[in-house]
Amino acid sequence: PLLHTLQRQSTAVFHMLNRAQRLAASQGLFKVTKPLNPNQTYVLIDDVFTTGATLSAARTALLHAGARDVRAVVVARQPYKQD
Protein backbone atom coordinates (compact mmCIF):
# COMPACT_ATOMS: atom_id res chain seq x y z
CA PRO A 1 0.00 0.00 0.00
CA LEU A 2 1.00 3.61 -0.60
CA LEU A 3 1.18 5.53 2.66
CA HIS A 4 1.92 9.20 3.02
CA THR A 5 3.75 9.02 6.33
CA LEU A 6 6.01 12.05 6.04
CA GLN A 7 5.07 15.70 6.21
CA ARG A 8 7.51 18.37 5.10
CA GLN A 9 8.04 21.03 7.78
CA SER A 10 9.53 23.73 5.59
CA THR A 11 9.04 25.18 2.15
CA ALA A 12 12.76 25.89 1.82
CA VAL A 13 14.08 25.73 -1.73
CA PHE A 14 17.44 23.98 -1.99
CA HIS A 15 18.50 24.57 -5.61
CA MET A 16 20.50 27.74 -4.80
CA LEU A 17 22.29 26.22 -1.78
CA ASN A 18 25.68 24.55 -1.69
CA ARG A 19 26.03 21.02 -0.31
CA ALA A 20 26.78 22.07 3.28
CA GLN A 21 23.85 24.49 3.28
CA ARG A 22 21.54 21.80 1.86
CA LEU A 23 22.53 19.35 4.57
CA ALA A 24 22.02 21.96 7.29
CA ALA A 25 18.68 23.12 5.88
CA SER A 26 17.40 19.55 5.67
CA GLN A 27 17.78 18.86 9.40
CA GLY A 28 14.29 18.29 10.84
CA LEU A 29 12.78 18.79 7.39
CA PHE A 30 10.23 15.98 7.85
CA LYS A 31 7.97 14.68 10.58
CA VAL A 32 6.28 11.29 10.64
CA THR A 33 2.48 11.59 10.67
CA LYS A 34 1.44 7.97 11.17
CA PRO A 35 2.55 5.15 13.46
CA LEU A 36 5.19 2.96 11.83
CA ASN A 37 5.47 -0.81 11.83
CA PRO A 38 9.11 -1.74 12.51
CA ASN A 39 8.61 -4.96 10.52
CA GLN A 40 7.54 -3.05 7.38
CA THR A 41 9.91 -1.95 4.62
CA TYR A 42 9.51 1.75 3.79
CA VAL A 43 10.41 3.03 0.33
CA LEU A 44 11.11 6.69 -0.31
CA ILE A 45 10.43 7.93 -3.83
CA ASP A 46 12.18 11.08 -5.04
CA ASP A 47 12.07 12.71 -8.44
CA VAL A 48 15.64 14.09 -8.56
CA PHE A 49 18.69 13.17 -6.48
CA THR A 50 21.35 15.87 -6.30
CA THR A 51 23.20 15.79 -2.95
CA GLY A 52 21.01 13.32 -1.10
CA ALA A 53 20.12 15.83 1.64
CA THR A 54 16.34 15.45 1.26
CA LEU A 55 16.43 11.64 1.14
CA SER A 56 18.76 11.58 4.12
CA ALA A 57 16.41 13.80 6.14
CA ALA A 58 13.41 11.65 5.22
CA ARG A 59 15.25 8.45 6.12
CA THR A 60 16.36 9.90 9.45
CA ALA A 61 12.79 10.88 10.33
CA LEU A 62 11.53 7.38 9.54
CA LEU A 63 14.30 5.69 11.52
CA HIS A 64 13.72 7.94 14.54
CA ALA A 65 10.01 7.04 14.40
CA GLY A 66 10.74 3.32 14.57
CA ALA A 67 11.31 2.13 11.01
CA ARG A 68 14.15 -0.37 10.63
CA ASP A 69 14.24 -0.90 6.86
CA VAL A 70 14.20 2.24 4.70
CA ARG A 71 15.03 2.17 1.00
CA ALA A 72 14.97 4.78 -1.75
CA VAL A 73 14.07 4.98 -5.41
CA VAL A 74 14.95 8.01 -7.52
CA VAL A 75 13.83 8.86 -11.02
CA ALA A 76 16.79 11.01 -12.06
CA ARG A 77 20.30 11.86 -10.86
CA GLN A 78 21.44 15.47 -11.19
CA PRO A 79 25.17 15.70 -10.51
CA TYR A 80 25.86 18.46 -8.00
CA LYS A 81 28.02 21.22 -9.47
CA GLN A 82 29.70 23.73 -7.20
CA ASP A 83 30.10 27.20 -8.64
Backbone as numpy.savetxt, mean C-alpha at the origin, in Angstrom:
# Nx Ny Nz CAx CAy CAz Cx Cy Cz
-13.40 -13.76 -2.56 -14.22 -12.54 -2.56 -13.37 -11.28 -2.56
-13.89 -10.23 -3.15 -13.23 -8.94 -3.16 -13.68 -8.15 -1.94
-12.74 -7.80 -1.09 -13.05 -7.02 0.10 -12.28 -5.70 0.05
-12.97 -4.64 0.35 -12.31 -3.34 0.46 -12.01 -3.12 1.93
-10.82 -3.54 2.35 -10.47 -3.52 3.77 -9.58 -2.36 4.16
-9.09 -1.62 3.19 -8.21 -0.49 3.48 -8.88 0.82 3.11
-8.66 1.82 3.95 -9.16 3.16 3.65 -7.96 4.10 3.68
-7.81 4.87 2.63 -6.71 5.83 2.54 -7.01 7.01 3.47
-6.01 7.43 4.23 -6.18 8.48 5.23 -5.75 9.85 4.74
-5.22 9.92 3.54 -4.70 11.19 3.03 -4.93 11.25 1.53
-5.07 12.44 1.04 -5.19 12.64 -0.41 -3.87 13.12 -1.00
-2.78 12.90 -0.28 -1.46 13.35 -0.74 -1.16 12.78 -2.12
-0.56 13.59 -2.95 -0.14 13.19 -4.29 1.36 12.97 -4.24
1.81 11.82 -4.69 3.21 11.44 -4.55 4.07 11.73 -5.78
3.49 12.00 -6.93 4.27 12.03 -8.17 5.36 13.11 -8.20
5.25 14.14 -7.37 6.27 15.19 -7.36 7.30 15.00 -6.23
7.18 13.91 -5.47 8.06 13.68 -4.34 9.21 12.75 -4.70
10.36 12.95 -4.04 11.46 12.01 -4.24 11.19 10.76 -3.41
12.05 9.76 -3.53 11.80 8.48 -2.87 11.69 8.62 -1.36
12.59 9.35 -0.73 12.56 9.53 0.73 11.28 10.23 1.16
10.86 11.23 0.40 9.62 11.94 0.72 8.41 11.04 0.55
8.43 10.19 -0.48 7.32 9.25 -0.69 7.20 8.28 0.47
8.33 7.75 0.90 8.31 6.80 2.01 7.81 7.48 3.29
8.25 8.70 3.54 7.80 9.42 4.73 6.31 9.75 4.65
5.86 10.19 3.49 4.45 10.58 3.33 3.51 9.38 3.38
4.03 8.19 3.12 3.17 7.01 3.11 2.96 6.40 4.49
3.71 6.85 5.49 3.55 6.32 6.85 2.14 6.61 7.35
1.43 5.58 7.79 0.07 5.75 8.28 -0.93 6.12 7.20
-0.60 5.86 5.96 -1.45 6.24 4.84 -2.78 5.49 4.81
-2.79 4.26 5.33 -4.00 3.44 5.29 -4.43 3.00 6.68
-5.74 2.80 6.82 -6.26 2.14 8.02 -7.13 0.97 7.56
-7.16 -0.06 8.37 -7.95 -1.25 8.08 -9.35 -1.02 8.60
-10.35 -1.27 7.76 -11.74 -0.95 8.11 -12.59 -2.16 8.47
-12.03 -3.36 8.31 -12.79 -4.58 8.61 -11.89 -5.54 9.39
-12.48 -6.39 10.22 -11.67 -7.39 10.90 -11.00 -8.32 9.88
-9.78 -8.71 10.18 -9.04 -9.58 9.27 -8.94 -10.99 9.83
-8.94 -11.95 8.93 -8.76 -13.35 9.27 -7.29 -13.68 9.06
-6.55 -14.02 10.12 -5.12 -14.28 9.95 -4.82 -15.50 9.07
-5.81 -16.34 8.81 -5.61 -17.50 7.96 -5.92 -17.22 6.49
-6.32 -16.01 6.18 -6.68 -15.60 4.82 -5.46 -14.98 4.13
-5.33 -15.18 2.85 -4.31 -14.49 2.06 -4.93 -13.20 1.53
-4.24 -12.09 1.71 -4.72 -10.79 1.23 -3.85 -10.37 0.06
-4.52 -9.92 -1.01 -3.81 -9.52 -2.22 -4.08 -8.04 -2.47
-3.01 -7.27 -2.54 -3.12 -5.85 -2.87 -3.00 -5.71 -4.38
-3.83 -4.86 -4.95 -3.79 -4.61 -6.39 -3.50 -3.14 -6.60
-2.44 -2.85 -7.34 -2.04 -1.47 -7.60 -1.88 -1.27 -9.10
-2.25 -0.09 -9.56 -2.15 0.16 -11.00 -0.72 0.40 -11.46
0.05 1.22 -10.72 1.41 1.55 -11.12 2.34 1.46 -9.92
3.44 0.74 -10.07 4.46 0.62 -9.04 5.63 1.51 -9.44
5.97 2.46 -8.58 7.12 3.32 -8.85 8.21 3.07 -7.82
7.99 3.49 -6.57 8.98 3.25 -5.51 8.55 2.16 -4.55
7.29 1.79 -4.58 6.78 0.78 -3.66 6.27 1.34 -2.35
6.29 2.65 -2.18 5.89 3.29 -0.92 4.43 3.01 -0.59
3.55 3.12 -1.56 2.12 2.90 -1.30 1.84 1.45 -0.95
2.40 0.52 -1.71 2.21 -0.90 -1.42 2.79 -1.26 -0.05
3.92 -0.70 0.27 4.53 -0.96 1.57 3.64 -0.47 2.70
3.07 0.71 2.55 2.18 1.26 3.58 0.92 0.41 3.73
0.38 -0.05 2.62 -0.82 -0.90 2.66 -0.51 -2.24 3.32
0.61 -2.82 2.97 1.03 -4.09 3.56 1.24 -3.95 5.06
1.89 -2.88 5.47 2.13 -2.64 6.89 0.82 -2.53 7.66
-0.13 -1.81 7.11 -1.44 -1.66 7.77 -2.11 -3.01 7.94
-2.08 -3.83 6.90 -2.70 -5.16 6.98 -1.99 -6.05 8.00
-0.67 -6.03 8.01 0.07 -6.85 8.96 -0.18 -6.41 10.40
-0.23 -5.11 10.63 -0.50 -4.60 11.98 -1.91 -4.95 12.44
-2.82 -5.16 11.50 -4.21 -5.50 11.84 -4.42 -7.01 11.97
-3.36 -7.79 11.78 -3.49 -9.22 12.01 -3.29 -10.13 10.81
-3.16 -9.57 9.62 -2.91 -10.41 8.45 -1.52 -11.04 8.56
-1.38 -12.25 8.06 -0.07 -12.91 8.07 0.48 -13.12 6.68
-0.40 -13.19 5.68 0.02 -13.44 4.30 -0.52 -12.33 3.42
0.37 -11.43 2.98 -0.03 -10.30 2.14 0.81 -10.35 0.88
0.13 -10.33 -0.25 0.80 -10.37 -1.56 0.37 -9.17 -2.38
1.07 -8.92 -3.47 0.75 -7.76 -4.30 0.77 -8.13 -5.78
-0.10 -7.46 -6.51 -0.15 -7.56 -7.97 -0.16 -6.13 -8.49
0.70 -5.86 -9.47 0.72 -4.53 -10.08 0.52 -4.67 -11.58
-0.11 -3.67 -12.15 -0.40 -3.68 -13.58 0.80 -3.18 -14.38
1.46 -2.13 -13.87 2.57 -1.53 -14.62 3.69 -1.11 -13.67
4.90 -1.12 -14.18 6.07 -0.68 -13.42 6.59 0.58 -14.07
6.66 1.65 -13.28 7.21 2.93 -13.75 8.54 3.12 -13.04
9.65 2.96 -13.74 10.94 3.16 -13.07 11.04 4.57 -12.48
11.50 4.63 -11.23 11.63 5.92 -10.56 12.87 6.63 -11.10
12.69 7.88 -11.50 13.80 8.67 -12.03 13.99 9.89 -11.14
15.17 10.00 -10.55 15.48 11.19 -9.76 15.90 12.29 -10.69
15.45 13.49 -10.39 15.87 14.66 -11.19 17.00 15.39 -10.52
